[in-house]
């Protein structure tokens, strides 16, 4: 038998527990059960038609060869032009990447030496800490609470900064909490990280999906911030795998060398398709979708609370509720499996998002039709009542 020795880092890179939930849900559906999916962090809308049409045209025109490692120049310019004029980066600072995940891997590879630390919020998106480990660094999770909107701030960064800290990663709006960092707080964070001599990375993948307060890009608070974004969430292009980085010049040069060696370039048809994402026609469709997400949020938040879940901070972006389920269970993972098998409702347990009391929390995604969300709440109400 062939013996394969796996790298030590794999012991620290955990699977998505939500994929176990999804697999079980699919198996139940295959057996004839009706399952309402509230576990998936993916827009339920298809890619807007003008974007699809642009991708098809590119294929029919034979545009299937490599692009430059930094991306199509015209797409880099279009991304640049999408930013406010007061803090618009030059197109030379924009790098097109294979999604936000590809963007973060390039940024972390350029910044992290073995043993270096990256501060990030806990709860938070699990891939972020795993990317740090991938490059022999260490994610330094900071337990955040409702008092700070489940987000980092200047004081927390100072408190947890060490001699090994090289960067801070902020996600606004956040997955899993849906909370945002207000502009004044982001400015304070940018100033704090600069003063401490680190790099601020801001993941803005859910920008444009906000419901109430408006927030500007972190670029408006510092020219040295590194922005990571994607065409996945707002533009509905998850499967196309197209994203971008906006970075200072010195980092762009490093990212270019890394991209040449790791990816060569983002997918060519996806880049041509993404050019249409900034059209007026698509903008109208995206606003329509944003309003639908807000309608779902406005329904689901009080509905979940009326069942006995506690949502200590109103989510103002993305499409998630992060709810305290401790009145029902002391193990949110077991509870999520229970709701799936008994009520036919799939949600995500807190253990996917870090070590900050994960057993108390579950994430509800409202990337599903309003009628399905209402049916899910009916099922949960009936099941939770039956447990009493």
Secondary structure, DSSP 4 states (H G I P E B T S, - for coil): ----PPPGGGGG-PPPHHHHHHHHHHHHHHTT---EE----S-SSPPPHHHHHHHHHHHHTT--SPPPTT--HHHHHHHHHTS-GGGPPPGGGEEEESHHHHHHHHHHHHHPPTT-EEEEEES--HHHHHHHHHTT-EEEEEE--GGGTTS--HHHHHHH--TTEEEEEEESS-TTT-----HHHHHHHHHHHHHHT-EEEEE-TTTT-BSSS----GGGT-TTPEEEEESSTTTT-GGG--EEEE--HHHHHHHHHHHHHHTSSS-HHHHHHHGGGGSHHHHHHHHHHHHHHHHHHHHHHHHHHHHT-B--S---BTTEEEEE-TTT-S-HHHHHHHIIIII-EE-EEGGGG-SSSGGGEEEEE--S-HHHHHHHHHHHHHHHHHH-
